[in-house]
Amino acid sequence: MPTILLLTISNLFMTTAWYWHLKGGMNKPLFAVILISWGIAFIEYCFAVPANRIGFAHGWSAGQLKIAQEAIALLIFGGFMVTVLGEPLHWRHLAAFLCIMAAVGFLFVGRS
């Protein structure tokens, strides 16, 4: 499943680009943080764009690609939140993730 693998790699970079500065980067000027984040996001795009093209070419709809990306993003963010930011997971995180997984199920059921 190259689409899932590429989306996972993409989301590792996306999460880093969006949230790295919350731990250790708060003392950096905002403009510098934005430029660094853009650089990281460029790498993310190098994985996200091919993932979406490959998935679409293999019959995934745009909605299926988006909801799969969101589910992967939540998994990656949960790990980042705990390991990098040191924030605990709560039952609400699990409940929210289950709602997203239900959305994944709805979009992929009956997929031809």
N, C-alpha and C positions, 0 to 999 in steps of 0.2 A: 504494500500500500504506500506508494511514494507520496501520494497526496497527504496522508496523515503524518508521515515522517517529516515532510517538508513544512507542513503547518506547525508541527511541534518545534522544529528548529527555529522557524520564523517567530513563534511566540516566546521562545527563550530570549531572543534578541529584543522583541517588542517590549516585554515586561522589563527587561533591563533598561531599555531606552527611556521608558516612562517613569521608572521608580528608583533607579540606582542612586539618585541624588538625595533621596530621603535618609540614607544612611551614609554619612561621611561627606556628602556634597553640599550640605546646607550652608557651608561657609564660602562656597564659590559664588561668583557673580551670576545672576540669573542668565544673562546673555551667554556666558561661557557654558552653562549647563544646557541651554537650548542647543548650542552648536554641537556639543558632545553628543547629546541625545539624537540630533539629526544624523550624525555620523553612524551611530549605532543603528538607527532606524533604516538607514540605507542598506545595511547588511540584511536586516529583516525583510525588506522588500525583495531582495535578491532570492529569498526563499519563498515568500508569500505569493509573488506573481507566478512563478512556475508551478507552485502547488495548485493554485486556482486554475491555471490553464490545463494542467494535466487532469485534474479532477473533472473539469467541464468537458474535456475531450473524452473522458471515460463515462459520460452520462450523468454526472452530478449536476443538479440545478444550482443556480446562484444561491438560492435559499439554503440548500443543503450544505454548500461550501461555507456559508456564513455561520450557520448554527454549529457546524463541526468546529470551525475556528473558535467560536465563543466557548464551547465546552473545553477545548484544549487550553484556551487562554485562562480559564478558571482553574484548571488543574495546575498549570505552570505558576499562576499567580499565588495559589495557595501554598505551594512549595516555597516560592520566593518570600512570601509574607512571613512564613515560619522560620526559614533558614537564614535569610539575609536581614530582614527587618526585625526579627525576634518577636513577632506578634503571635499570640496563640490563636488556634482555630476554635471556633465555637459551634454549637449545634446549628446556628443560623447559617453558617457557611455551608454546612452539609445540606441543609434544607434548600438553600438557593441553588446549589449544584444539582440536586435532584430535580428541581424544576427545569433547569437547563437541559438535563439529560432527557426529561420527558419531552421537551421541545425537539431534541434530536430524534427521539423515537417517532414523534408525529411526522416529521419531515421525511424520514427514511422508510416508514412503513408503506408497503405497496410500491416502492421504487422499482421501476423496470429497467 
